[in-house]
Amino acid sequence: MFKPALILAALVATPALAQAPETPATFVMKAGAGDLYEKQSSQIVLKSTKNAGVRKFAQMMITDHGKTTATVMAAAKTAGIRPAPPKLDAPKAQIIADLNGATGPARDAMYLQQQATAHQEALALHQGYSTSGTQPALKAAATKAVPIVQHHIEMISAIKPS
């Protein structure tokens, strides 16, 4: 079952996610991993969802996070960083596995809860680097990502459960 209270809790948790500035390479790695999770989880949910709102959101995640990955990777190259292809960290791999194990409306609800949390993490990462990052091209990429991620957060809270 979809739990609006959990999403609301994730949406107001932004200050708790604030952290020290990332190094350029760490920022690129974390941004890439976050985008990869967004795309993979959305591909999974698209296989089964019957919820039009979830379907529309998942399709947008694949498109938008493909673009943010390209923007960050281009900025990394401008900065002289040779980024490895994005890969999931262990926690993201586990929540992908959890999502794969869920079915029907329970998968949709899990997806939305995961998205709320992941987007808060992404927002903290991009806002943090936008404010305190040390590499100008990456700061610009982070700044460009912030309103995109904020829009996604607004959309998550507006999706009606099945």
C-alpha positions in Angstrom: 0.0 0.0 0.0 1.2 3.5 -0.9 2.1 5.4 2.3 1.9 9.1 1.8 3.3 9.7 5.3 6.6 8.0 4.4 6.9 10.1 1.3 6.1 13.2 3.3 8.8 12.2 5.9 11.3 11.8 3.1 10.3 15.1 1.5 11.0 17.1 4.7 14.2 15.3 5.6 16.4 17.4 3.3 18.3 19.3 6.0 19.3 16.0 7.6 20.9 14.9 4.3 23.2 17.9 4.1 26.9 16.8 4.1 30.4 18.1 3.6 31.3 19.1 0.0 32.1 16.3 -2.3 35.3 16.0 -4.3 34.7 16.4 -8.0 35.3 12.7 -8.6 33.1 11.6 -5.8 30.3 13.9 -6.9 30.5 12.5 -10.5 30.4 8.9 -9.1 27.4 9.6 -6.8 25.5 11.5 -9.4 26.0 8.8 -11.9 25.0 6.1 -9.4 21.8 8.0 -8.5 20.8 8.5 -12.1 21.5 4.8 -12.9 19.2 3.8 -10.0 16.5 6.2 -11.3 16.6 4.7 -14.7 16.8 1.0 -13.7 14.1 1.3 -11.1 11.8 3.0 -13.6 12.4 0.4 -16.2 11.4 -2.3 -13.7 8.2 -0.6 -12.7 7.3 0.1 -16.3 7.1 -3.7 -16.9 4.2 -4.1 -14.6 2.5 -0.9 -13.5 -1.1 -0.3 -14.4 -1.1 3.2 -12.8 -1.0 5.9 -15.4 0.7 8.4 -13.0 3.4 5.9 -12.1 3.9 5.1 -15.8 4.2 8.7 -16.8 6.6 9.5 -13.9 8.8 6.4 -14.7 9.1 7.3 -18.3 10.1 10.8 -17.4 12.7 9.5 -15.0 14.4 7.5 -17.7 14.5 10.5 -20.0 15.4 13.2 -17.4 18.1 11.1 -15.6 19.6 10.1 -18.9 20.0 13.8 -19.6 21.4 14.7 -16.2 24.0 11.8 -16.5 25.1 13.2 -19.9 25.4 16.7 -18.5 27.5 15.6 -15.5 29.7 13.3 -17.6 30.3 16.1 -20.1 31.2 18.5 -17.3 33.5 15.9 -15.8 35.3 15.6 -19.1 35.6 19.4 -19.3 37.1 19.2 -15.8 39.7 16.7 -16.9 38.0 13.8 -15.0 37.7 10.5 -16.9 34.6 9.1 -15.2 34.0 5.4 -15.2 30.5 4.3 -16.4 28.0 4.8 -13.6 27.4 1.8 -11.3 25.1 1.1 -8.4 26.4 1.1 -4.9 25.4 -1.7 -2.6 22.4 0.0 -1.0 21.0 1.0 -4.4 21.6 -2.5 -5.7 19.6 -3.9 -2.7 16.6 -1.6 -3.3 16.6 -2.6 -7.0 16.5 -6.2 -5.8 13.6 -5.4 -3.4 11.7 -3.7 -6.2 12.3 -6.7 -8.5 10.8 -8.9 -5.8 7.6 -6.8 -5.4 4.6 -7.1 -7.7 1.4 -5.2 -8.6 0.3 -2.2 -6.6 2.9 -3.1 -3.9 5.7 -2.6 -6.4 4.2 0.8 -7.4 4.1 1.9 -3.8 7.6 0.6 -3.1 8.8 2.4 -6.2 7.3 5.7 -5.1 8.7 5.4 -1.6 12.2 4.6 -3.0 11.9 7.5 -5.4 11.0 10.0 -2.7 14.1 9.0 -0.7 16.4 8.8 -3.8 15.3 12.2 -4.9 16.0 13.8 -1.5 19.5 12.2 -1.6 20.0 13.6 -5.2 18.7 17.0 -4.2 21.1 17.2 -1.3 24.0 16.0 -3.5 23.4 18.5 -6.2 22.6 21.4 -3.9 25.7 20.7 -1.9 27.9 20.6 -4.9 26.2 23.6 -6.5 27.0 25.6 -3.3 30.3 24.2 -2.2 31.8 22.3 -5.1 35.3 23.1 -6.3 35.1 22.5 -10.0 33.2 25.1 -12.0 31.8 22.9 -14.8 30.5 20.4 -12.3 29.1 23.2 -10.1 27.2 24.4 -13.2 25.9 20.8 -13.9 24.8 20.4 -10.3 23.1 23.8 -10.4 21.2 22.8 -13.6 20.1 19.5 -12.0 18.6 21.1 -8.8 15.3 22.4 -10.3 14.9 19.1 -12.3 15.1 17.1 -9.1 12.9 19.5 -7.2 10.3 19.1 -10.0 10.5 15.3 -9.6 9.9 15.6 -5.9 6.8 17.6 -6.5 5.5 15.1 -9.0 6.1 12.1 -6.7 3.8 13.7 -4.0 1.1 14.3 -6.6 0.9 10.7 -7.9 -2.3 8.9 -6.9 -1.9 5.4 -5.6 -3.6 2.4 -7.3 
